[in-house]
Amino acid sequence: MENYEVLARRYRSTTFDEVVGQEPITRTLKNAIAAGRVAHAYLFCGTRGVGKTTVARILARALNCEKGPTPEPCGKCDICRAVHRGDDVDVLEIDGASNNSVEDVRALRGNVSYRPARARFKIYYIDEVHMLSTSAFNALLKTLEEPPEHVKFIFSTTEPERLPATILSRCQRFDFRAVPTDRIAEHLERICKAEKVKADKAAVLAVAREGRGSVRDALTLLDQVIAVGDGKVALEAVRETIGAAGGERILAVIAACGAGETGKALQAFHELLASGADLRIVLEQLMRQVRDLMVVRTCGPEAELLDAFGPDRKVLAAEADRWSLPAMAAALGYLTEARSRARWAVDGRPMAELALVRMAALVEMEALPEVLAHLESIESRLASAPGRAAAAEPARPRPAPSRPPAPEKKKALAPAPDGDEVGESPGSAQGEVAPVPGEVPPFDQNLGNGSGPEPPPSAKRRIEEVSGDPLVQAALRLFEGRIAKVADGKSE
């Protein structure tokens, strides 16, 4: 049986023009080679699978090609083929994770002085260079600053912030960006045609999106989907491969939350997991679905920003009308928190279900401008009849000015002329200030404790009127508060 070469290796780019999504970098390198201004050290930064190693090999081929240095290596000579395979004697690819000690760098320095065996330049490509130790970096500094004229260094890393400033200052840095989804999809379609594989456009777009900017990850997933789909690339095969659920089933969970039906939402979520869907994938799909609802609500159902896994746009538009933008933002925050916690939990399902319960409770949430407008309408309605309230409620005397407590009185040693001792008034505590005659204690001081005078009938009626409002009841439940009194047309 012939060994199978995966798509990511079989379709690795061989020229600068074939590199997907990194045109600014490839154009700069081509111009530098054409003008003879090639630096002695390059640093390629970026996430996995965006073309760092591929561009490093193409640069090595361009410098060492028998027809070079040239921006367009022939790809046919022995050097070009050997560099593309990664086994050329003069292009040394070093894994920085396993060769990170100072002894390894000293051995490299010892070989730098030797000229290349057959090529024009001896090129050292160190992958994941951030894994080198501090001592190794220090041992490399002098050689990196002034290498021999026949030596070129190319470094690549996914974490450039871990590199010392002394290394960064000695290299020309290129930041590889994540490849756009549409560019990856176009690349996958070309590969499917070359492989004579029948592929649905929606399925190819879904694979490209799951690559998350990495061409290699997308090609690896495409290999799996072709195997699952028996030589075809279909949307159902993509869902089965990544453990995702259908967009309609995801929307059913969100719709139940939007209707405030907590039990129905939890049951639909349970059915998703029971069907074999991965918990974290489902949480990500829920996040994407809520995000799609926000897109539909703000940009319209015809926007080109919607998920390929999502349901029909008309269905999305109908569901988006049931959610306010603040509720969508809150729901997205709940799901994001649940996914973050589920990543490190032994069982992340309770976190996901808690997020759904909190989303279902958002049905009672109203936008802040609407709440303020409603409260203003209550205030104006209460203030519209001040005369009736003033006539029904007896005038309350103004409280006396505050005064310091009276000094403690001491009992006299001698009895008074009538036989009684001079001392405290009966029934009063020492140092207590006697209440001002006619003053009525505030209603909120005695509310709910069964003591103190009853509020006037008019105040009771106004409190009952305000308490019957559904919005006020929701606010009281939310803040666990109560109405103490209603005065001057304002509720406190």
C-alpha positions as CSV (number, residue, x, y, z in Angstrom):
1,M,0.0,0.0,0.0
2,E,1.4,3.4,-1.1
3,N,1.9,5.9,1.7
4,Y,-0.6,8.7,1.7
5,E,0.7,12.3,1.8
6,V,-1.7,14.6,3.7
7,L,-3.1,17.6,1.9
8,A,-1.2,20.1,4.1
9,R,2.1,18.7,2.8
10,R,1.1,17.8,-0.7
11,Y,-0.2,21.3,-1.5
12,R,2.5,23.3,0.4
13,S,3.2,26.5,-1.6
14,T,6.4,26.4,-3.6
15,T,6.6,30.0,-4.7
16,F,5.9,33.4,-3.1
17,D,2.9,33.9,-5.3
18,E,1.3,30.7,-4.1
19,V,1.3,31.7,-0.4
20,V,-2.2,32.4,0.7
21,G,-3.1,35.6,2.5
22,Q,0.4,37.0,3.2
23,E,0.9,39.2,0.1
24,P,2.6,42.2,2.0
25,I,5.3,39.9,3.3
26,T,5.9,37.9,0.1
27,R,6.0,41.2,-1.9
28,T,8.6,42.7,0.5
29,L,10.8,39.6,0.3
30,K,10.6,39.4,-3.5
31,N,11.6,43.1,-3.8
32,A,14.5,42.6,-1.4
33,I,15.9,39.6,-3.4
34,A,15.5,41.5,-6.7
35,A,17.3,44.5,-5.3
36,G,20.0,42.5,-3.6
37,R,19.1,43.8,-0.1
38,V,18.5,40.6,1.7
39,A,19.1,40.9,5.5
40,H,21.3,38.5,7.4
41,A,18.5,37.7,10.0
42,Y,14.7,37.5,9.7
43,L,12.0,36.9,12.3
44,F,8.7,35.5,11.3
45,C,5.9,35.9,13.9
46,G,2.3,34.6,13.8
47,T,-0.1,31.9,14.9
48,R,0.2,28.3,13.8
49,G,-0.4,27.3,10.2
50,V,-0.2,30.7,8.5
51,G,2.8,30.0,6.4
52,K,5.9,30.8,8.4
53,T,7.8,27.6,7.6
54,T,6.6,27.7,4.0
55,V,7.9,31.2,3.4
56,A,11.2,30.4,5.1
57,R,11.7,27.4,2.7
58,I,10.7,29.5,-0.3
59,L,13.2,32.2,0.8
60,A,15.9,29.6,1.1
61,R,15.1,28.2,-2.4
62,A,15.1,31.8,-3.8
63,L,18.6,32.4,-2.4
64,N,20.1,29.1,-3.2
65,C,18.4,28.2,-6.5
66,E,20.9,27.4,-9.3
67,K,19.3,30.3,-11.3
68,G,19.3,32.6,-8.4
69,P,19.3,34.5,-6.2
70,T,15.9,35.1,-7.8
71,P,12.4,36.0,-6.6
72,E,11.1,33.1,-8.7
73,P,13.0,29.9,-7.9
74,C,12.8,27.2,-10.6
75,G,11.6,24.4,-8.3
76,K,13.3,21.9,-10.6
77,C,16.9,21.9,-9.6
78,D,18.3,19.5,-6.9
79,I,18.6,22.3,-4.4
80,C,15.0,23.6,-4.8
81,R,13.6,20.1,-4.4
82,A,15.8,19.3,-1.4
83,V,14.8,22.5,0.3
84,H,11.1,21.9,-0.4
85,R,11.4,18.5,1.2
86,G,13.3,20.0,4.2
87,D,16.4,17.8,3.9
88,D,19.0,20.1,2.1
89,V,22.4,19.9,3.6
90,D,23.0,23.6,3.5
91,V,19.5,24.6,4.9
92,L,19.4,23.5,8.5
93,E,16.0,23.4,10.1
94,I,16.3,23.3,13.9
95,D,13.6,22.8,16.4
96,G,14.0,25.4,19.1
97,A,12.0,23.4,21.7
98,S,14.4,20.4,21.7
99,N,17.6,22.3,20.9
100,N,17.3,25.1,23.4
101,S,20.4,24.7,25.5
102,V,23.5,26.8,25.4
103,E,25.5,23.7,24.3
104,D,23.3,23.5,21.2
105,V,23.9,27.1,20.3
106,R,27.7,26.7,20.8
107,A,27.7,23.8,18.4
108,L,25.8,26.0,15.9
109,R,28.4,28.7,16.3
110,G,31.1,26.2,15.7
111,N,29.6,25.2,12.3
112,V,28.8,28.8,11.2
113,S,32.4,29.4,10.0
114,Y,32.3,26.5,7.5
115,R,31.1,27.4,4.0
116,P,28.1,25.7,2.5
117,A,28.7,22.4,0.8
118,R,27.1,23.1,-2.6
119,A,24.7,26.1,-2.2
120,R,25.3,29.8,-2.2
121,F,24.3,30.4,1.4
122,K,24.2,28.3,4.6
123,I,20.8,29.0,6.1
124,Y,19.8,28.3,9.7
125,Y,16.0,28.1,10.2
126,I,15.1,27.9,14.0
127,D,11.4,27.1,14.6
128,E,9.8,28.2,17.9
129,V,12.9,30.2,18.7
130,H,11.2,31.6,21.9
131,M,11.9,28.2,23.5
132,L,15.6,28.9,23.7
133,S,17.0,29.5,27.1
134,T,18.4,32.8,28.3
135,S,21.9,31.5,28.1
136,A,21.4,30.2,24.6
137,F,20.1,33.6,23.5
138,N,23.1,35.3,25.0
139,A,25.5,32.9,23.3
140,L,23.8,33.6,19.9
141,L,24.0,37.4,20.1
142,K,27.4,38.1,18.7
143,T,27.1,35.6,15.9
144,L,23.6,37.0,15.1
145,E,24.8,40.5,14.9
146,E,27.9,39.9,12.7
147,P,27.5,36.5,10.9
148,P,29.8,35.4,8.1
149,E,28.7,36.7,4.6
150,H,27.6,33.1,3.6
151,V,25.2,32.7,6.5
152,K,21.5,33.7,6.8
153,F,19.3,33.2,9.9
154,I,15.5,32.8,9.8
155,F,13.6,32.5,13.1
156,S,9.9,31.8,13.6
157,T,7.8,32.0,16.7
158,T,4.2,32.1,17.9
159,E,5.1,34.1,21.0
160,P,7.4,37.0,19.9
161,E,6.8,38.8,23.3
162,R,9.0,36.1,24.9
163,L,12.1,37.0,22.8
164,P,14.7,39.3,24.4
165,A,14.9,42.8,23.0
166,T,18.5,42.2,22.0
167,I,17.4,39.4,19.6
168,L,14.5,41.5,18.2
169,S,16.8,44.4,17.4
170,R,19.1,42.2,15.3
171,C,16.3,40.8,13.0
172,Q,13.9,42.1,10.4
173,R,10.5,41.2,11.8
174,F,7.5,40.1,9.7
175,D,4.1,39.6,11.4
176,F,2.0,36.9,9.6
177,R,-1.7,37.6,9.9
178,A,-4.5,35.1,10.2
179,V,-5.7,34.2,6.8
180,P,-9.3,35.5,6.0
181,T,-11.9,32.8,5.8
182,D,-12.9,33.6,2.2
183,R,-9.3,33.2,1.1
184,I,-9.0,29.8,2.8
185,A,-12.3,28.7,1.2
186,E,-11.0,29.6,-2.2
187,H,-7.8,27.6,-1.6
188,L,-9.8,24.6,-0.4
189,E,-12.0,24.7,-3.5
190,R,-9.0,24.6,-5.7
191,I,-7.6,21.7,-3.8
192,C,-11.0,19.8,-4.0
193,K,-11.0,20.3,-7.8
194,A,-7.4,19.1,-8.1
195,E,-8.3,16.0,-6.0
196,K,-11.5,15.5,-8.0
197,V,-13.6,15.6,-4.8
198,K,-17.2,16.8,-4.9
199,A,-17.6,19.5,-2.4
200,D,-20.6,21.7,-1.3
201,K,-19.8,25.3,-1.2
202,A,-21.4,25.7,2.3
203,A,-19.4,22.8,3.6
204,V,-16.1,24.2,2.2
205,L,-16.9,27.5,3.9
206,A,-17.6,25.8,7.2
207,V,-14.3,24.0,7.0
208,A,-12.5,27.3,6.2
209,R,-14.2,28.9,9.1
210,E,-13.2,26.2,11.5
211,G,-9.6,26.7,10.5
212,R,-9.8,30.1,12.3
213,G,-7.2,31.7,10.1
214,S,-4.9,28.7,9.8
215,V,-4.5,27.2,6.4
216,R,-2.9,24.1,7.8
217,D,-5.7,23.5,10.3
218,A,-8.3,23.9,7.5
219,L,-6.5,21.4,5.3
220,T,-6.2,18.9,8.1
221,L,-9.9,19.2,8.8
222,L,-10.6,18.8,5.1
223,D,-8.7,15.5,5.1
224,Q,-10.9,14.3,7.9
225,V,-14.2,15.4,6.3
226,I,-13.3,13.7,3.0
227,A,-12.7,10.5,4.9
228,V,-15.9,10.8,6.9
229,G,-18.0,11.7,3.8
230,D,-16.6,8.8,1.8
231,G,-14.9,11.0,-0.7
232,K,-17.4,13.9,-0.5
233,V,-17.3,17.2,1.4
234,A,-20.8,17.7,2.8
235,L,-22.1,19.9,5.6
236,E,-23.3,17.0,7.6
237,A,-19.9,15.4,7.4
238,V,-18.4,18.6,8.7
239,R,-20.8,18.6,11.6
240,E,-20.1,15.0,12.4
241,T,-16.3,15.6,12.3
242,I,-16.1,18.6,14.6
243,G,-19.0,17.5,16.9
244,A,-21.3,20.3,16.0
245,A,-25.1,20.5,15.9
246,G,-27.5,21.8,13.3
247,G,-28.2,25.5,13.3
248,E,-31.9,24.9,13.7
249,R,-31.4,22.9,16.9
250,I,-29.1,25.5,18.3
251,L,-31.7,28.2,17.5
252,A,-34.3,26.2,19.3
253,V,-32.3,26.5,22.5
254,I,-32.0,30.2,22.1
255,A,-35.6,30.6,21.2
256,A,-36.7,28.8,24.4
257,C,-34.4,31.2,26.4
258,G,-35.9,34.2,24.5
259,A,-39.4,33.1,25.5
260,G,-38.4,32.6,29.1
261,E,-39.1,28.9,29.0
262,T,-36.2,27.6,31.1
263,G,-37.3,24.0,31.2
264,K,-37.7,23.8,27.5
265,A,-34.2,25.3,26.9
266,L,-32.6,22.9,29.3
267,Q,-34.4,19.9,27.6
268,A,-33.3,21.0,24.1
269,F,-29.7,21.5,25.4
270,H,-29.8,17.9,26.9
271,E,-31.0,16.5,23.6
272,L,-28.0,18.2,21.8
273,L,-25.5,16.6,24.2
274,A,-27.3,13.2,24.0
275,S,-27.0,13.2,20.3
276,G,-23.2,13.3,20.6
277,A,-22.4,17.0,20.2
278,D,-19.4,18.3,22.1
279,L,-20.2,20.6,25.0
280,R,-17.6,23.3,24.1
281,I,-18.5,23.1,20.4
282,V,-22.2,23.6,21.3
283,L,-21.3,26.6,23.5
284,E,-19.3,28.1,20.7
285,Q,-22.3,27.6,18.3
286,L,-24.6,29.2,20.8
287,M,-22.2,32.2,21.0
288,R,-22.1,32.4,17.2
289,Q,-25.9,32.1,17.0
290,V,-26.4,35.0,19.4
291,R,-23.8,36.9,17.5
292,D,-25.7,36.3,14.3
293,L,-28.9,37.6,15.9
294,M,-27.0,40.8,16.7
295,V,-25.8,41.0,13.1
296,V,-29.3,40.5,11.8
297,R,-30.7,43.1,14.3
298,T,-28.1,45.7,13.4
299,C,-27.2,45.0,9.7
300,G,-30.3,43.2,8.4
301,P,-30.9,39.6,7.4
302,E,-29.0,40.0,4.1
303,A,-25.6,40.7,5.7
304,E,-22.7,38.6,4.5
305,L,-21.5,38.1,8.1
306,L,-23.7,35.1,9.1
307,D,-22.5,31.7,10.1
308,A,-22.6,28.9,7.5
309,F,-23.9,26.5,10.1
310,G,-26.8,28.9,10.9
311,P,-30.5,28.4,10.0
312,D,-32.5,30.3,7.3
313,R,-32.1,34.1,7.4
314,K,-35.8,34.7,7.7
315,V,-35.9,32.5,10.8
316,L,-33.0,34.4,12.2
317,A,-34.7,37.7,11.6
318,A,-37.9,36.5,13.3
319,E,-36.0,35.4,16.4
320,A,-33.9,38.6,16.4
321,D,-37.1,40.7,16.8
322,R,-37.8,39.0,20.1
323,W,-34.5,40.1,21.7
324,S,-33.3,43.5,22.6
325,L,-29.6,44.4,21.9
326,P,-28.9,44.7,25.7
327,A,-30.3,41.2,26.2
328,M,-28.2,39.9,23.4
329,A,-25.1,41.5,24.8
330,A,-25.9,40.0,28.3
331,A,-26.5,36.5,26.8
332,L,-23.3,36.6,24.9
333,G,-21.4,37.5,28.1
334,Y,-23.1,34.6,30.0
335,L,-22.1,32.1,27.2
336,T,-18.5,33.4,27.1
337,E,-18.1,33.0,30.8
338,A,-19.6,29.5,30.7
339,R,-17.2,28.4,27.9
340,S,-14.2,29.8,29.8
341,R,-15.1,28.0,33.0
342,A,-16.1,24.7,31.2
343,R,-12.6,24.6,29.6
344,W,-11.0,23.9,33.0
345,A,-13.8,22.1,34.8
346,V,-14.1,18.3,35.1
347,D,-17.7,18.6,34.1
348,G,-18.6,21.8,32.4
349,R,-22.3,21.0,31.8
350,P,-23.5,22.8,35.0
351,M,-21.8,26.0,33.8
352,A,-23.5,25.8,30.5
353,E,-26.9,25.1,32.0
354,L,-26.4,28.1,34.4
355,A,-25.8,30.3,31.4
356,L,-29.1,29.1,29.8
357,V,-31.0,29.8,33.0
358,R,-29.6,33.3,33.2
359,M,-30.4,33.8,29.5
360,A,-34.0,32.7,30.1
361,A,-34.3,35.3,32.9
362,L,-33.5,38.1,30.5
363,V,-37.0,38.0,29.2
364,E,-37.9,40.3,32.1
365,M,-35.2,42.8,31.4
366,E,-36.1,46.0,29.6
367,A,-33.8,48.6,28.0
368,L,-32.7,51.4,30.4
369,P,-34.3,54.2,28.2
370,E,-37.7,52.4,28.4
371,V,-37.4,51.9,32.1
372,L,-36.6,55.6,32.6
373,A,-39.4,56.7,30.4
374,H,-41.9,54.5,32.3
375,L,-40.7,55.9,35.6
376,E,-41.1,59.4,34.3
377,S,-44.7,58.6,33.2
378,I,-45.4,57.3,36.8
379,E,-43.9,60.5,38.2
380,S,-46.0,62.7,36.0
381,R,-49.2,60.8,36.7
382,L,-48.7,61.1,40.5
383,A,-47.7,64.7,40.2
384,S,-50.8,65.5,38.2
385,A,-53.1,65.4,41.2
386,P,-51.2,67.0,44.1
387,G,-54.3,68.9,45.4
388,R,-56.3,65.8,46.0
389,A,-53.4,64.2,47.9
390,A,-52.9,67.3,49.9
391,A,-56.6,67.6,50.8
392,A,-56.8,64.0,51.9
393,E,-53.6,64.0,53.9
394,P,-53.5,66.1,57.1
395,A,-50.8,68.7,57.3
396,R,-47.7,67.4,59.0
397,P,-46.0,69.8,61.4
398,R,-42.5,70.7,60.6
399,P,-40.0,69.0,62.9
400,A,-38.2,71.1,65.4
401,P,-34.6,71.9,64.8
402,S,-32.1,69.3,65.8
403,R,-30.5,69.9,69.2
404,P,-27.8,68.2,71.2
405,P,-28.9,65.6,73.7
406,A,-29.8,67.0,77.2
407,P,-27.1,66.3,79.8
408,E,-27.7,63.5,82.1
409,K,-29.6,64.5,85.3
410,K,-28.4,63.3,88.6
411,K,-30.7,62.4,91.5
412,A,-30.7,64.8,94.4
413,L,-29.4,63.7,97.7
414,A,-32.2,65.4,99.6
415,P,-35.9,64.8,99.0
416,A,-38.1,67.6,97.5
417,P,-40.5,69.5,99.7
418,D,-43.4,67.3,98.6
419,G,-41.5,64.2,99.6
420,D,-40.5,63.1,96.0
421,E,-36.9,62.9,94.9
422,V,-35.7,65.1,92.1
423,G,-34.7,62.7,89.2
424,E,-35.7,61.2,85.9
425,S,-39.2,61.5,84.5
426,P,-41.1,58.2,84.8
427,G,-40.8,55.9,81.9
428,S,-37.9,57.6,80.1
429,A,-34.3,56.4,79.7
430,Q,-31.4,58.3,80.8
431,G,-30.1,60.8,78.2
432,E,-33.0,60.2,75.8
433,V,-34.4,63.3,74.2
434,A,-38.1,63.7,74.5
435,P,-40.0,63.7,71.2
436,V,-41.2,67.0,69.9
437,P,-45.0,67.3,70.5
438,G,-47.0,66.7,67.4
439,E,-44.1,65.3,65.3
440,V,-45.0,62.1,63.3
441,P,-42.1,59.7,62.8
442,P,-41.2,59.0,59.2
443,F,-43.1,56.0,57.7
444,D,-40.0,54.2,56.6
445,Q,-38.6,54.0,60.1
446,N,-41.4,51.8,61.3
447,L,-42.2,49.9,58.0
448,G,-42.6,46.2,58.6
449,N,-41.7,46.1,62.2
450,G,-45.3,46.4,63.6
451,S,-44.5,49.5,65.6
452,G,-45.1,53.2,65.2
453,P,-48.2,55.1,63.9
454,E,-50.0,54.0,60.8
455,P,-49.4,56.1,57.6
456,P,-52.2,58.3,56.5
457,P,-54.9,56.7,54.3
458,S,-53.9,58.9,51.3
459,A,-50.2,57.7,51.6
460,K,-51.4,54.1,51.7
461,R,-53.4,54.6,48.6
462,R,-50.5,56.1,46.7
463,I,-48.2,53.3,47.8
464,E,-50.7,50.7,46.7
465,E,-51.1,52.5,43.4
466,V,-47.3,52.5,42.7
467,S,-46.9,49.0,44.0
468,G,-49.4,47.6,41.5
469,D,-47.3,48.7,38.6
470,P,-45.6,45.6,37.0
471,L,-42.3,47.4,36.3
472,V,-42.1,48.7,39.9
473,Q,-42.7,45.1,41.1
474,A,-39.9,43.8,38.8
475,A,-37.5,46.5,40.2
476,L,-38.4,45.6,43.8
477,R,-37.7,41.9,43.1
478,L,-34.4,42.7,41.3
479,F,-33.0,45.0,44.0
480,E,-34.8,43.2,46.9
481,G,-36.2,46.5,48.0
482,R,-39.5,47.9,49.2
483,I,-41.4,51.2,48.9
484,A,-41.0,53.3,52.1
485,K,-43.1,56.3,51.1
486,V,-44.3,58.2,48.1
487,A,-44.0,62.0,48.5
488,D,-44.0,64.9,46.1
489,G,-44.7,62.7,43.1
490,K,-41.6,60.6,43.6
491,S,-41.2,57.0,44.8
492,E,-38.5,56.2,47.3
